[in-house]
Structure formats: structure tokens, C-alpha cells
Amino acid sequence: MPTRRQCANAIRALAIDAIEKSRSGHPGAPLGMADMAEALWRHGFKHNPANPGWLDRDRFVLSNGHASMLQYAVLHLTGYDFPIEEIKNFRQWGSQTPGHPERGLPPGVEMTTGPLGQGISSAVGMALAERMLAAQFNTPEQTVVDHRTYAFCGDGCLMEGVSHEACSLAGTWGLGKLIVLYDSNGISIDGKIDAWFSEDVGARFRAYRWQVIGPIDGHDSEALDKALAEARADLSRPSLIICHTHIGFGSPKADSAASHGSPLGESASDATRRALDWHEPPFEIPQDIYAAWDARAAGQAAEAAWNETFAAYRQAHPELAAEFLRRMAGDLPADWAAIAAGMLKEAVDKGENVATRVASQKALEHLVGNLPELVGGAADLSGSVGTLTTKSEHLKPGAYTGNYISYGVREFGMSTVMNGLALHGGFIPYAGTFMAFSDQAKNAVRLAAIMGLRVVWAFTHDSIGVGEDGPTHQPVEQVSTLRLTPNLNLWRPCDTVETAVAWQSALESRDTPTCLSLSRQKLPFFERDSARIAAIARGGYVLRDCQGTPEIILLATGSEVALAVEAAEQINAGGRRARVVSMPCAEIFDAQDAAWKESVLPSAVRCRLAVEAASPDYWHKYVGLDGAVLGIHSFGASAPGSVMFERFGFTTANVLEKARDLLK
């Protein structure tokens, strides 16, 4: 029977071999954290390699994602469907072993990590999801939701401010099934961290109301076992286990930045193998070590026991069981079509002139009571962004029965927790803040797009219409920045009907996050026939048309659609022909077939004017060289919103003048 150190050294050997072969990677962390991984994954981590999606599995997040070879080695050794050939192709095109972990690639990777701090922060969301589902579905007789969330993190993760935001919330919420193992090795890329990271991390986490264990020797298996047992025993507080380790353990480059982000090199690799007493050829693991790591039998037994429990649960509570499975599968309710139709009908029938942030809240009033998987929230702006409804119940520490989270002033932390809720399954998170503050959330929004998560951000106060609060609160470039993010839908609706369609699209987009760009100021309601209402879902459509072929197309979104309609009415009344195209979601419009795009923006009509109170550059792809864009080329100012629009030229008169210039 191999020793525990030999089992850990199998991780180290595979990491060395893969990184040397690819001539690229980060050997220091896998070498340093291998004993931590052995203690967790071979002693108490609940998973089934034969079924990576088992609903009651423990979750694991490698927050310091540059240590990816640690995770790949563990998944391979424990028996996931992940052959050694993939490890040999580390960091190569088409492999399942990218440089930083990517969700589902290989099987068993729960989350894409790499941007430091986000992994530990989204782990908070995963742990919160487990507690909320347990509160909703467990019964006194059967416990069907009962698992832990583990995260590995390093010094860099805890330097990132987002870790403060999320870990503070975890302590407040009392997430006792969240356990973080902190690889405290004192080294980052620039060298020894004493000069820039000297805080007492343990004191910081105790202040967050975490249980802090250690520092312990992160290479001592018995100390790791004891710490993990202590962490698992406290269900009232999340736990941080501080593990002092040696980066690059066993190598000539140990305890130095030289081992962090570059291959060790042939000579140092050979020396490391000798120091570890590892004499196997590259990529070869002795069969007794494979056998010691193999978790398939134990995993299948654990899942089989859970299946028995769930079978009894289903017999006793068939409706609860069906609802649990539906939500974990990410399916919308069976009556979703009727729910969506009712929401849309209400918007059409009432025909209200309201701000789209208010229109969004009205849509949510219809949705929240009908979709128990919706978990709302805001970054201390609930009253302003319209995410709180009469059906919302605030989450309270220790209760976990609410469906609404007050995140405090934590846009980034809020967004990472939302990602964690979505990653865990069982919830569709949405939350709001001002569009100008989407910058703080942007990296989490980007990661949601990379992972393909169904998460919804309601970004309100979306233009200079914010008014007196001034340029710090008036977004200019943010809308375009979000539109440029791949696999992200940005909806900027012009009225209640487009807002309802935007919400329907967001909830039906299983693999794409959505941002809603919503106005502070009131916007007019537009009458439409049923064909035009249906066309909204295609992202861009003809809202108002002329008789015959148009001579000019006025293209607008959100609050500026009204200006385009008013200008087009005057153009048409004067004997010329103008069409108004509303494009609430350019990404969805771009995904339509060529015939639809040609029917909306006929290539023969080269005279085009785009109107949006934001950075103009994005719209040139639609107006071409012969068209023009009315946008904003500077930051805003402090003045009433109506004055701002006038001063920046967003008036019917100015739109009309620019359109007539194009028609000459």
C-alpha cells in the first residue's frame, strides 16, 4: 500500500510531466498543494467519478486556477473519464486540459477559474445554494440536500478585493458547509509578499465570523486531517484552514517565484523527482497508487445510498421531488409559456408610460411568484433598480428560506455569488445596480459569459438621463462594452412590452447571461400589432414603417426610440419615407438568418442614422460608411435629465436635422 506522500507525489509527477511537455504552465502551486489535495480528495470528499453531475456531490473550486494541473491530476487519478492522453496534451488546442480550469472541461471541473479571487467568491454562492435548497426541500424524514463546498485559494486570491466582499457575506450568512483551504506560501510572481501583503489573514476572517483553523503545516497529512475534521464539525460558520506550504515543494526552485509560472526545466525536474523519491517514467503511475486513489467504488456506493433516500423521498413527497429535479435540471416550469404570455399580455393591455426600470419591476412582479428558482437582489439599491417585488422575501442569516438578497455595496461580490448560485444549480439569480457601476461587476459578467451561465443583471439609470448625479453615475461606454462581450445578451428595451420580452428571453437563454439596460426616466408606450410584438424576440425589428421602400432608416434603442419615431413621423409627413428600427438586443438580431436581417435593414437603403445616448462606435457596423451615428463622445455633466438630453443633442429637432442632412 503506497504512503500518503507517495499518493501526493503522483500529483506532483503528473504536474511536472505535463508542464515540461507543454513548455508552459505553473508548477509551483501543484507541487505545494499536493498534500492538501490528497487529504481532501482521498479522505472525506463526496463525489462519484462515474457521474460528475450527481446532485448531492460535494463541490470543489480551485480558486487559484493557475494550479490547474493539480486538479487535472486529481480527476485523472480518482477515476473520472479523463485519460492520461489528455494530460499529455496539457495546454494544447482541442484538449480537455486548458491552461486554467474551464467548467466541465474535463468532467469534474465545476467552475472556470483564473481571475484570482473569483473562485473563492463564487464558492460562497455555491454554499449558499446548498443551504437554500436544503431549507426548501429537506424534510424531517429525508435529507436529500446535504453536501459541502470546498475551495483552494492562494495569497493572490485573498489580495483581490472581491474575496473581502464575498467572504464577509459568507460569515454573515453562517455558511457552515463552506470550507476553504488557504495555500499560504508567501510567494507571488513578484517574489516574497511581505512588502505588499502583511495583514493578519486569520484575524481578518475571524472578523468576518469565520472559524479559522491553523496555521498548520500544509504538508502534514495528520494535521490536514485534523483541520478538515474540525472544519466539518462546525456547521454554524464557514471555515478557513490556513496551510503553510512551500511553493515548488521538492524542487530546487522551492520557496521562490521562479517556480510559479514557468516550467522547472529538465535539470530541475530531474532533481525534483530524486528529492521526491519518484523514479517512474514520465506520465506513468504505479498501479498500486492508481488503486489507492480510485474513488469510483466509494462514489458509486455513496450515490446509490443517496438514490435510496431520494426514492423514499419521492414516494413520500412526489411533488417536492419532481420540483427539485426540475430545478436542478434547469428546466422552466411546465406552464412557463402561459406565465410568459400573461406577463406580456399585461404589458400590452396596460400600455403604461413608465421608466423601463419600473417596467422591469412589473415584469418581475409577474415572474417571482411563479418561478421559485428566481433569487433576486441588489447592491444596496433595491428601491432604485426595481428588483424587489411584493413576492420577494429577504434572506436572513440562519434561515435560508428567502428569495431576495441584500448584497450591500458589493457589485463585484454580488455578481460572483450570483455566478455561484447558477453554477450549483436550482436557482436563476438576478440582481441590480446602476449601469455606471457595471464596471465593478464586469469581470464576473465576463466569466459568466465564458461559462455560459443563466444569470441576469438589471443595470438601471442607463444614460445621461440620470441627470443631477453627474458623470460618475452617467454611463457612456458601458453599454458598448457589454455588447462587445461574447456570449452575452444586452437588452436595452424602449417600453414595457420590449422589457417583458427581454425578461422572457433572459430566462429562456439557458447558456447565455443577460444584461438589461434600463432607464431611470419615463418612456412612452408604443402600440404594436401582434406580428411586431412577436418580432421583438428577434432582437431588431421594424417598429414604424413608411409607404413603399424607405429612403432612410432611423435605428435606435431604449429611451432614444421615441426620438426616432417622432422624427420619422415628421419626415413621412413631409413627403419623404422613413423607417424606424428598434434594436433592443443587437446580439440576438445578429444571430438571425440573413433573410430577416435584410427585411429589417435592407442593403439597398444605405441612408441610415443610429441614435443612442452612449458611445457611438458600436453602431457604425449597422449604418455603414454612408450613414451616421448620434451618440456621446464625452462624459456627462450634472444637470436635470431633460437639460442633459437637450445639451447633448438628443432632441427630435436634432435627430430630424441629421436625418435631413443624410437625405440631401
Disulfide bonds with the S-S distance in Angstrom:
none
